[in-house]
Amino acid sequence: MTHEVTNQSPPIAGTNAWRSDPLLMQAAERFSEPVRKELDTLGRFVRNQEALDLARLANAETPQLRTHDRYGNRLDLVEYHPAYHALMRRSAANGLHSSIWEKTEAEAGHRHQIRAARFYLTAQLECGHLCPLTMTNASLAALMADNTLFRRWAPRVAVRKYDHSNKPVVQKSGITIGMGMTEKQGGTDVRANTTRAERLEGKIYRLTGHKWFLSAPMSDAFLVLAQADKGLSCFLVPRVLEDGTGNGLHLQRLKDKLGNRSNASSEVEFHGTMGELVGEPGGGIRTIMDMVTLTRLDCALGSAGMMRAALAEAVHHTRHRKAFGARLIEQPLMMRVLADMALDVAAATALSMRLARSFDEAADSRGDAAFARVMTPVVKYWVCKLAPAVTYEAMECLGGNGYVEEAPLARHYREAPVNAIWEGSGNVMGLDVLRVLERNAGLFDDVLGTIGNDLGEKSGATLEVLAAAARVCQTDEGSARILTEQLALAAAAAELKRMGAGRVADAFIETRLAGQWRSTYGMLDARHDAASILDVLYPEAS
């Protein structure tokens, strides 16, 4: 024996991600007792060693494409490791793909917020499998453009079952729905799409063309944009026809992605593919945007959950690791780095949950309707932009132990950029904010009113900065990111203040709204009690 293993932090497995997150528990105070008990169970699950192994295996054993069988017949199948299917079964049972569309009494009035809490906790375990669940959940928003289609497909979605068999939709116990928007030549500019849709009869069309990204290609159907006679339109395309034959979706290859490895993304060509028109001919972008709004909420929730998991690992490690005669967390520099990150993660969590609440209350509140419209791109922009920096800094807290694949931080770091890219890059989010300013400035005023009320008596200077940034944007499109970030910071501060987050809210306001430029974490000064911030937001793991 050459040495004794000492001074290593114990595994975080066996603790509870729900009980160790006071901010999330506070955001869920209005949930029913059965729901809170369920979140407690989910919190234990995401920190269970078996679940952590499933997450590791689903990303190490990546999906494999089978284009043909041994005889040369087309298969166009993607095979996943059993660990991926296990994660999908669990998350489907938790309703991540369907709960907002159900009529469960225990979730009435808080459906979006409850699902948001589930999604946020699950993202702390593994994010790749959440992609098809996100798209399935959001797809029904687009299908609402056609009452007949919605009534036909909603009951198939709103069941908490996962069925990965390769069968027609009518034979399956549960389904998933994906989408195909971007093409090689256009990317974000979907109006440049060249895929053609030829009308056969009624609302049935034949599609010919390609998609550069078709995520979750084993979904049972896809919402696809294609050019019809009246312009870019949206179509619902089943993967397998009712007679069990393929629907002409020829998978070309799987993307070799930086992260998001458990989830397959493919290139596809459409060869005589049948699709049913969704919404009005030529109204494809308007139809698909109803889906995109919900997916953008999930981008923020997923990034917030990922950051929470990364920082929880760092805090846990530094509480047990000793260096230079003391625990790492007791070293002044480390303490301030961790507390500085904790402020951003708390703000991202609070703001994402606030956005979910606005979705729940938009129908009955003008202010929440305005918040949902204006702040969806803002929250998506800012929270997703934070994730790479936070996960990297958390990794550095573990040093080399965080950089190796045995630690989940390496996977979180690879995963961190995807939500900022998916469903609209940062520039697209900024342009969306400008679009609201141009078309309905009253919504912007309503949001400023909400922020001002929640920030309280010291909101005047913040509101002046936001109003000035909005005026600049009216003549300078290139300043859109400035306005978007300032909106995010102000709204996050306002939500922390509204929640009564005390010194956490005060520290965030003083450090983030003062306009001081900062490029790294650890910039808290001695005025802020870093140890107390960590104790409040990251109590000892239980």
Buried (B, 14 or more C-beta within 10 A) or exposed (E): EEEEEEEEBEEBEEBBBBBBBBBBBEBBEEBBEEBBEBBBEBBBBBBBEEBBEBBBBBBEBBBEBEEEEEEEEBBBBBEBBEBBBBBBBBBBEBBBBBBBBBEEEEBEEBBBBBBBBBBBBBBBBBBBBBBBBBBBBBBBBBBBBBEEBBEBBBEBBBBBEBBBEBBBBEEBEBBBBBBBBBBEEBEBEBEBBEBBBEEEEEBEBBBBBBBBBBBBBBBBBBBBBBBBEEEBBBBBBBBBBEEEEBBBBBBBEBBEBEBBBBBBBBBBBBBEBBBBBBBBBBBBBBBBBBBBBBBBBBBBBBBBBBBBBBBBBBBBBBBEBEEEEEBBBBBEEBBBBBBBBBBBBBBBBBBBBBBBBBBBBBEEBEBBBBBBBBBBBBBBBBBBBBBBBBBBBBBBBBEEBBEEEEBBBBBBBBBBBBBBBBBBBBBBBBBBBBEBBEEBEEBBBBBBEBBBEBBEEEBEEBBEBBEEBBEEBEEEEEBBBBBBBBBBBBBBBBBBBBBEBEEBBBBBBBBBBEEEEEEEBBEBEEEBBBBBBBEBBBEEBE
